[in-house]
Amino acid sequence: MRPSSYKAVVDEFAASIRSGRLPAGTRLPTHRALARERRVALATATRVYAELAAMGLVVGEPGRGTFVRVRSGYDGLEPSRSLPVPRVADLSFNQPLGEGQSDRLRRALRALSVSGGAEALLRQDPPGGRPHERAVVATYLLGRGIDAAPANVLLTSGTQQGLDCVLRSLTRPGDVLAVDALSYPGVRLLASAHGLDLAPTPVTATGPDLDALDRLCRTRPVRAIYAMPTLHNPLGWVLDQERRDRLVALARAHDCLIIEDGTYAFLDPSPPPPLQALSPERTCYVAGLSKNAAPGLRFGFAVLPGRHVETVIRSLRLAAWGAPGLITALATGWLADGTVAGWEEDRRRDAAARQDIARAALAGMPFTAHPVSYMVWLGLEPHQRPDHVAAQLARAGILVSTADAFATGAYRPRALRLALATPPRNELGAVLRNLRDVLDAIPP
């Protein structure tokens, strides 16, 4: 019998899965068994399963094997939001809104319409924003422990555009980007778009494994480290001062850029100083107002070392020039008059209340969460595969995010990230109890 070709094996499995001959949940042969059966090298068998996983057809579970994936479309990096039932409880994405925000928007728009500077809103802002608007953001950032000159602050259309422009400007295809093994999904998409080599760092209950990060930097030419030290997404940690100091020391020792994501940092009322304050000469700090003001307010900012400002401005010229004038006027007006600060305080109270609801509804289940945050990391039992769980919950009208959406490497834990901000608070407890009932009903 001739050995099977690599592509032939992939095509055969793919056809069997798509036709239903290998139904969802089927455990496939081990890598070694597949290699023996098809008379191929073990590395070739591993490559077969890796390609099937990249096609979204199988999922590997450490210690358990490789399984045919439930192809419902409700798990993974880009899950479907179209449910088979009319009632939707969205725990997949945080869209926090507060009472009275619509009225505040109407008043702000009326004020802008009668202001003497309304015509300026129709003109093109310079890339990165006007000096006085950058100064407003610089003043606001003092409250986050960041003392940066307005010239070092650039305005963007949200945090994602800030990350995009920083990576586009300060890295090159093939550069190594160190990132937590579980991290914000957007950085994975950007790394792929810019041809970066993601190097996952193992995570612990309290932060990244810094010994592993040190070994990585000693063995590979790491260009940049992407970090979320305050309110990590999805794990919710806040790095203590000792870990922050060591992370900065590692970056200096190995001459790495630090990209600090402060999207959720406002929720912690008294965190240690940001990495930017500890190492302003090599840290690019990015954040925005989507979580503390409104998700539709696509306004962000990047705080950069002086030597990188002009380089990132050139990237902003290629990416819609930054935030539009009308959005910038609304955002900086609310930053200057204290509106955003008030909303942040409201969000902190709301997040704490939602965590209380989650602790009561999920008591006894294996979950972790920061006490003032909009996220819960919920572990699953060995028989509860995330793809299957997501499909079951979708049939019950509940959207969730599965762990593979946050995985930056091969490690795929059995877990869900629950976003608590979107459902009405008075309904959240019932939604989480319903979720628990669905999980309990999944047989071993």
Beta strands, then each sheet from edge to edge (+ up, - down):
strand 1: 58-61
strand 2: 65-68
strand 3: 89-90
strand 4: 153-156
strand 5: 176-180
strand 6: 197-201
strand 7: 203-204
strand 8: 207-208
strand 9: 222-227
strand 10: 257-261
strand 11: 283-288
strand 12: 300-303
strand 13: 367-368
strand 14: 375-379
strand 15: 398-399
strand 16: 401-402
strand 17: 415-419
sheet 1: 1+ 2-
sheet 2: 3+ 15+
sheet 3: 4+ 12- 11+ 10+ 9+ 5+ 6+
sheet 4: 7+ 8-
sheet 5: 13+ 14- 17+ 16-
end
